[in-house]
Amino acid sequence: MARYAYVNGRYVDHREASVHIEDRGYQLADGVYEVVGVRDGKLIDEKPHLDRLDRSLKELRIAPPVSRKTLCFVIRELMRRNRLRDGLVYMQVTRGVARRDHAFPTTPVRPSLVLTTKNTRHLGPDVGPGIAVRSQPDIRWERCDIKTVALLPNVLAKQAARESGAYEAWLVDAKGCVTEGASTNAWIVTGDGELITRQTDSGILAGITRGTLKSIADKLQLKLVERPFSLAEAKQANEAFITSATSFVTPVIRIDDAPVGDGKPGPTARRLREEYVRFAEAGETVT
């Protein structure tokens, strides 16, 4: 089956999709992106993802390339053409094509819009065996709240984790506190049963799955506290887990060389995973 991408107004063969060599996203990482999960042909948290895309564009002073109505149509048409049932829709907007210069172009340029899709396995309520994470120093810039394509520090941290046998990296700031994962948000459950995740500020990305999980935790009457937690505290926690559009809720059973709790997925992560899957199954149907 042919696979399609969307590039600046055209649906093209994915193998031939391309942007201009002087696209500022390619040369200067001058752009933003979003990833929306799809389950059973339904978009998960579409509106919050598009709201965050708008915010990222505004922070970088990039004009939206199309209206929201048009973007929603393009997403659905690309899903239809690629027969996407379970997977991801990737959206990227850059400032556009201009002669290379660090400063913004002095004459108006059209922002570039690219969309692709990716098939993934059907994620269910089972959390599986859990994952290991490896701590890495947080060397990113100070505006991690903007979802930019400038991801090299994340790439290096993730690669170091994978080379150590871990699935994800947890980034640790100068104070010894966990900020977030290389591509996920980080959570722990204390011995007192408190659900802890770092507050949203310029040091982390306000994850959409994270936001949904906060609402789910509130409905379950879990005690949620948004504050920094240290790497040492995480290693002593009863449970730990990550969240993202791609991992849903996935338990962390080992941090560096230390098991978390009894080294097995805990009841809080299991319950939150089950409830998140129920939420995802109620998403918007694409016809």
C-alpha positions in Angstrom: 0.0 0.0 0.0 1.3 3.5 -0.9 2.2 5.7 2.0 1.5 9.4 1.8 2.9 12.6 3.4 1.5 16.1 3.3 4.0 18.8 2.3 2.9 22.4 1.8 -0.4 21.8 0.2 0.2 18.5 -1.6 -0.3 14.9 -0.7 2.8 13.2 -2.0 4.5 9.7 -2.0 6.2 9.4 1.4 9.4 8.2 -0.3 9.6 11.4 -2.4 8.5 13.9 0.2 11.0 16.8 0.6 11.5 20.3 1.7 13.8 23.0 0.3 17.4 22.9 1.4 17.1 26.4 2.8 14.0 25.6 4.9 14.8 27.2 8.3 13.7 24.1 10.1 16.4 22.1 8.3 19.2 24.6 8.7 18.4 26.3 12.0 15.8 24.1 13.9 13.5 27.2 13.5 10.2 25.3 13.9 7.8 23.4 16.1 6.0 20.1 16.0 3.2 18.1 17.5 2.4 14.4 17.7 -1.2 13.2 18.1 -2.0 9.6 19.0 -4.6 7.6 17.0 -6.4 4.6 18.5 -9.0 2.6 16.5 -9.1 5.4 13.9 -9.8 8.0 16.6 -7.7 11.0 17.4 -6.7 11.3 21.1 -6.8 14.7 22.6 -6.8 16.5 19.3 -7.8 19.9 20.5 -5.3 20.2 23.3 -2.5 19.2 20.9 -3.6 21.8 18.4 -3.9 24.4 21.1 -0.3 23.6 22.1 0.8 23.8 18.5 -0.7 27.3 18.3 1.1 28.3 21.5 4.4 27.1 20.3 4.0 29.0 17.0 3.1 32.1 18.9 6.1 31.9 21.2 8.4 31.7 18.1 6.4 34.3 16.2 5.6 32.0 13.4 2.3 32.5 11.7 0.0 29.5 11.4 0.4 28.1 7.9 -3.3 27.2 7.5 -6.5 27.7 9.5 -7.3 25.2 12.2 -10.3 24.0 10.1 -8.0 23.2 7.2 -5.4 21.5 9.4 -8.1 19.3 10.9 -9.2 18.3 7.4 -5.6 17.6 6.3 -5.1 15.4 9.3 -8.2 13.3 8.5 -7.4 13.1 4.8 -3.9 11.9 5.5 -5.2 9.3 8.0 -7.7 8.1 5.4 -5.1 7.8 2.6 -2.7 5.9 4.9 -5.5 3.8 6.4 -4.3 4.7 9.8 -6.0 2.9 12.6 -3.5 2.8 15.4 -0.5 5.1 15.4 0.6 8.7 15.3 0.1 11.8 13.3 3.2 14.0 13.2 2.9 17.7 12.3 5.7 20.1 11.8 5.7 23.8 11.1 8.8 25.8 10.3 9.3 29.5 9.6 9.8 28.6 6.0 12.3 28.9 3.2 14.7 31.9 3.2 18.3 32.7 2.6 20.3 31.5 5.5 20.6 34.1 8.3 20.2 33.6 12.1 17.8 36.6 12.2 14.2 36.3 11.0 13.7 36.9 7.2 13.3 40.6 6.5 10.7 39.9 3.8 7.6 37.7 4.4 8.0 34.0 3.8 5.4 31.3 3.9 5.6 28.9 6.8 6.3 25.3 5.8 3.8 22.6 6.9 4.6 18.9 6.8 2.5 16.0 8.1 3.3 12.3 8.2 1.7 9.3 9.9 3.2 6.2 11.6 1.6 2.9 12.4 2.1 1.5 15.9 0.8 -1.6 17.8 -2.5 -1.4 19.5 -1.8 -0.3 23.1 -4.1 -2.0 25.6 -4.6 -1.7 29.4 -1.8 -4.1 30.2 1.2 -2.2 31.3 3.6 -5.0 30.4 6.8 -5.7 32.4 7.8 -2.1 32.9 10.9 -0.2 31.7 14.2 1.0 33.0 15.4 4.6 32.9 18.8 6.1 33.0 19.5 9.5 34.5 21.3 12.0 32.4 22.2 15.7 33.0 19.6 18.1 31.6 21.6 20.2 29.2 18.7 21.7 27.2 17.9 25.3 26.7 15.6 27.2 29.2 12.4 27.2 27.1 11.5 23.5 27.1 7.9 24.6 27.3 8.0 25.3 23.6 7.8 22.1 21.5 10.5 22.9 19.0 12.3 20.6 16.6 15.6 21.5 18.3 15.9 18.1 20.0 19.6 17.2 19.9 20.1 17.2 23.7 17.1 14.8 24.0 18.5 12.6 21.2 21.9 12.3 23.0 20.2 11.5 26.3 17.9 8.9 24.7 20.9 7.3 22.9 22.9 7.1 26.2 19.9 5.5 27.8 19.5 2.9 25.1 23.2 2.1 25.1 23.0 1.4 28.8 20.1 -1.0 28.3 17.4 1.4 29.5 14.4 2.5 27.5 14.2 6.2 28.5 16.4 8.9 30.0 15.3 11.0 32.9 16.9 14.4 32.8 18.3 15.8 36.0 18.9 19.5 36.6 21.7 21.3 38.5 19.8 20.9 41.8 19.5 17.1 41.4 15.8 17.2 40.5 14.2 15.2 37.7 12.7 17.6 35.1 11.2 15.1 32.6 12.2 12.3 30.2 13.9 12.7 26.9 10.5 12.3 25.2 8.1 11.7 28.1 6.9 13.3 31.4 8.1 11.7 34.7 6.0 10.7 37.7 6.5 9.0 41.0 4.2 7.6 43.8 5.6 8.2 47.3 5.3 5.9 50.3 2.4 8.1 51.5 0.5 7.4 48.3 1.1 10.9 46.8 1.2 11.1 43.1 4.1 13.5 42.2 5.0 15.2 38.9 7.0 18.3 38.3 5.0 21.5 37.9 4.7 23.0 34.4 7.1 25.8 33.9 9.7 26.7 31.3 11.8 23.7 32.4 9.4 21.0 31.0 7.0 20.5 28.2 3.3 20.6 29.4 2.5 17.1 28.1 -1.0 16.6 26.8 -1.2 13.1 28.1 0.1 14.5 31.4 -2.8 16.9 31.5 -5.4 14.3 30.8 -3.9 12.1 33.5 -4.2 14.9 36.0 -7.9 14.9 35.3 -8.2 11.2 35.6 -6.3 11.2 38.9 -8.7 13.9 40.2 -11.7 11.7 39.3 -10.0 8.8 41.1 -9.5 11.0 44.1 -5.8 10.4 44.1 -3.6 13.0 45.9 -1.7 14.8 43.2 1.1 17.1 44.0 2.9 19.1 41.3 6.5 19.8 42.6 10.1 19.0 41.8 11.4 15.6 43.0 15.0 14.6 43.3 16.6 11.6 41.6 17.2 10.2 45.1 13.6 10.6 46.0 12.6 8.8 42.8 14.8 5.9 43.6 13.1 5.5 47.0 9.5 5.9 45.6 6.9 3.1 45.8 6.2 3.5 42.0 7.4 5.5 39.0 6.1 5.8 35.5 6.2 7.9 32.3 3.5 9.4 30.2 3.3 10.5 26.6 1.2 10.2 23.5 3.2 7.2 22.4 3.6 5.4 25.7 0.3 6.2 27.4 1.2 5.3 31.0 4.2 3.0 31.3 5.7 1.9 34.7 9.3 2.5 35.5 10.7 -0.5 37.4 14.4 0.6 37.5 16.2 3.9 37.7 19.9 3.6 37.0 20.9 0.5 39.0 18.2 0.8 41.6 14.8 -1.1 41.5 11.7 1.1 42.1 9.6 -0.4 44.9 9.6 -4.2 44.5 10.8 -3.9 40.9 7.4 -4.6 39.4 4.7 -2.4 37.9 2.6 -0.9 40.8 -1.1 -0.6 41.3 -1.3 3.1 40.7 0.3 3.0 37.3 -1.9 0.0 36.4 -5.1 1.8 37.3 -4.1 5.0 35.6 -3.2 3.0 32.4 -6.6 1.3 32.4 -8.4 4.6 32.8 -6.4 6.3 30.2 -7.1 3.5 27.7 -10.8 4.0 28.4 -10.4 7.7 27.7 -8.6 7.0 24.5 -11.2 4.6 23.3 -13.8 7.4 23.6 -11.9 9.7 21.2 -13.2 11.3 18.0 -14.0 8.9 15.2 -12.5 9.6 11.8 -14.8 8.7 8.9 
